[in-house]
Amino acid sequence: VEAEAAIEEPYNENEGAILGGVVHDLIQRYSETRNKLNPEVMEMILQTTDASHLADLVTTQLITDAGRRQEYLENFNPISRLEQLSVQLSTDVEMSELEAKIKERVRSQIDKNQREYYLREQLKVIHDELSGEGGNEIESLRQQVEDKQLPEDAHEKVMREITRLERMPAVSAEATIVRNYIETVLAMPWHEESDDNYDLDHAEAVLDADHFGLEHVKERVIEFLAVRSLTRNIPEASGGSAILCLVGPPGVGKTSLGQSIARAMNREFVRVSLGGVRDEAEIRGHRRTYIGAYPGRIISALKNAGTTNPVVLLDEIDKLSSDYRGDPASALLEVLDPEQNSFFVDHFLDIPFDLSNVLFLTTSNQLSGIPLPLLDRLEVIEIGGYTEDEKIGIARNHLLPKQLEAHGLPEESLLISERMWTEILRGYTREAGVRNLERQIATLCRKAAREIVRETEDEDEESKSIRLTQKRLEEYLGPRRYGYDQQFHEALIGVAIGLGKTSIGGEIIPVEVATMPGSGKLTITGQAGDVMRESAQAALSYARSRAEQLGIAPDFQEKIDLHIHLPEGATPKDGPSAGITMATALISAVSRRPVDHSIAMTGEITLRGRVLPIGGLKEKTLAAHRNGIRTVIAPAENERDMIKIPEKVQKDMTFIWVENMDQVVNATLLGDDIELPADALADDAATMDLPLEEPHPDLPADAGFE
Ligand code: ADP
């Protein structure tokens, strides 16, 4: 071999020592992070201080790459060789440290995920154990939310609630609230819709099939549907968004008209009763923070309907009242306002819900009870009471077939003649609508069913039909509840027959006046309102100013006390239209002339005895007619209202149109030459049993003399 000794370049010893120290440090870190070095090798390296030797030693021990080793060997400058080496080492060390860090991070991440997974699994098992199905419930809720395709905000909100529910003990009170909430949101119709039917012929057919008469109402409903069908795609058009309000006494078919409209349009129908609603939360819902919170009636109605476009009937909006718990009327206004109701926010639901496709209808017994801002939005259709003929038509064509079916009786199994219908109407019902009539028919059907079943059992024959006779009628319904035609025909002192209009239609309201020795006091009892008290004063003043003509002592008032009483004490009464009735009764009491009771009267009186017009002539006339009274005294100015009164009734009635009280006195007060029943002249003012209309069971009665 031919060899040549390699002579290393001389170097600075100090520099070598410093570099050596650096390399020693690196070796130690290297050993910690990368490869554990054999302790002996480590010792050896750390003992070596000579720069050249150290470089060679480290190279042989740590550098595995042959190319690198050769490169270092070829470098004859020990300092530069050590430098090369230390650069290499520190790169290696840093890489290793970085790698270790990443590894650590990855490991801890995996640990955390595993931990969560593990805990979740455990929780599921615990839920399962506690409630039997806890874990599945959450999953199934999540799935349902996905399937429902809720609007984005609703989706997000409900998902958040589900996560909350998952973390809660399954049986806690709070979990019940959250679960209730989620279920309510899921039960709402977010997209479900029924296909509207705007075919007017169809609608007409449905309305005719369901209701007898009511021509003007049906016509108005058809017009309403026509406009709605034209404007349904134009949000700005106000014609289609008008809200119908059916106004009339109970039992005239307001609710069932609503049902018919829904049927005609192929929409779901829900009824929301507003009677007695005082709390705004009833309309708008309770905040969920309350235990036992529930959504408002509007949202509940939609939930029940199951579609976004039902017909919602807001029943009895005149019975809304407001107090410290907020104003339900203004909440309702928001519901009805097409500008606002596409984003109706119920406190419970807390997510905007679109009400713009809902068809709202409203009903009311009286116009006067409807809060004014609401009335402003409503399109009023008035349904007055029915005449006797109309009632018979309704009973025959609708109520009887309906009740027969409800009682499982075949169609012709109860035969009722025209005469018997009249008998039922006059003897057992006295109302503006047909609700009580329907109840009586139901009773008849029940009794007839019993008889039919008995007889077919006994005789083993096919089911038979029953003809209603006078005898059967009394057996089935008991004795007549109302007499007819005779009660008002006597004449009494100090009692006059007035006509009032109330929320249940027109009514007969007698006024009694008693006189007794005293000092001129005037007492009014029987729940009379302020207006009525004033008109009693007016009546008294009139009587005094006319004392002479009326044949009464001019100072009559100084020696007697007067007591005006309106029987049916529990019924609040108010309004000016009892004026002439009170004056008549008063004059009769003071002058001791009896009043002709075949006449009923209505009219406001002024101090000077002028008679002013009144409202509700139609209802009042129907009431008189119903009660067998055939003569009505009414203000002359009201003659124009005659057209509203059904022709059949007009034919039966005689109207005495009056302009002043003198005419009333002449028409009603009987002269001294008339023979009177003895008790009518008895000294204490007459009291009598007047056949009053039964206060309607469904209503707080409040008679008004309009
Ligand atoms: P309201 O809501 O005005 O108090 P309902 O709608 O409850 O009255 O009516 C009471 C009953 O009388 C219902 O069974 C209804 O079908 C029936 N009815 C009322 N008016 C008519 C009519 N014109 N034709 C047929 N049935 C009627």
Residues whose N, C-alpha, C, O or C-beta is under 5 A from the ligand:
A	BS01	ADP	D210 H211 F212 L214 P249 P250 G251 V252 G253 K254 T255 S256 I394 H398 V434 R435
